[in-house]
Amino acid sequence: MAHKYFADQFDDEEVLFVFRKHPVVMRKGLIVGLLALLLGALVGLGWTMHGATLGQFYVSILAGFVLGLIAFLPFWISWHFSVFIVTDQRLIQTTQKGLFHRSIVDMGLAQIQMVNYQIDGLMQTMLGSGTIMMQTFVGDLIIHNVHHPAAIQKRLLEILRERGVNANPYGNKDPRETIQEEAEEA
């Protein structure tokens, strides 16, 4: 393999699909950053009312801007470095929380039984975000605030089908046949 996309990638592994959460997950950081900028402007305005120069006003705005960036940075790092990688062998969920905490969930594609999505409410509909729910042999994997969940679910199912993984709770049978068989047995 000529190029590795991530550190733990196997030599015979190919990255098929990469996705992140919706940028809306950074909204708290954006609000805090903008409040810091506003605070800098208000401090500068207060100084100019008490005889400070225009240069000092701009310095206070610059200080508010820098403080806002510092406040926003951990939220951006958490969003940017939290990534979902689908390879031809597995699904890797990397979750970054703050600056120094990272967790990895690594599951083989054959463990995935079902992939569903949910869009709940007006805000998620307008922003194009939602929740991906994967049922696996080891439990449920729920990914909140995913950008374009329908497209991601479709792509995940395509990858699973291409790899011969049947993400269908009824096995290889048509669900209608299984339901009919169960009704006949009852």
Secondary structure as the mmCIF struct_conf table of DSSP 4:
data_model
#
loop_
_struct_conf.conf_type_id
_struct_conf.id
_struct_conf.beg_label_comp_id
_struct_conf.beg_label_asym_id
_struct_conf.beg_label_seq_id
_struct_conf.end_label_comp_id
_struct_conf.end_label_asym_id
_struct_conf.end_label_seq_id
BEND BEND1 TYR A 5 PHE A 6
TURN_TY1_P TURN_TY1_P1 ALA A 7 ASP A 8
TURN_TY1_P TURN_TY1_P2 ASP A 11 ASP A 12
STRN STRN1 VAL A 15 ARG A 20
STRN STRN2 LYS A 21 LYS A 21
HELX_RH_3T_P HELX_RH_3T_P1 PRO A 23 MET A 26
HELX_RH_AL_P HELX_RH_AL_P1 ARG A 27 MET A 49
TURN_TY1_P TURN_TY1_P3 HIS A 50 GLY A 51
HELX_RH_AL_P HELX_RH_AL_P2 LEU A 54 HIS A 80
TURN_TY1_P TURN_TY1_P4 PHE A 81 PHE A 81
STRN STRN3 VAL A 83 THR A 87
BEND BEND2 ASP A 88 GLN A 89
STRN STRN4 ARG A 90 LYS A 97
TURN_TY1_P TURN_TY1_P5 GLY A 98 PHE A 100
STRN STRN5 HIS A 101 GLY A 108
HELX_RH_3T_P HELX_RH_3T_P2 LEU A 109 GLN A 111
STRN STRN6 ILE A 112 GLN A 118
HELX_RH_AL_P HELX_RH_AL_P3 GLY A 121 LEU A 127
TURN_TY1_P TURN_TY1_P6 GLY A 128 GLY A 128
STRN STRN7 SER A 129 THR A 136
TURN_TY1_P TURN_TY1_P7 PHE A 137 VAL A 138
STRN STRN8 GLY A 139 HIS A 147
BEND BEND3 HIS A 148 HIS A 148
HELX_RH_AL_P HELX_RH_AL_P4 PRO A 149 GLU A 162
TURN_TY1_P TURN_TY1_P8 ARG A 163 GLY A 164
TURN_TY1_P TURN_TY1_P9 PRO A 169 ASN A 172
BEND BEND4 LYS A 173 LYS A 173
HELX_RH_AL_P HELX_RH_AL_P5 PRO A 175 GLU A 185
#
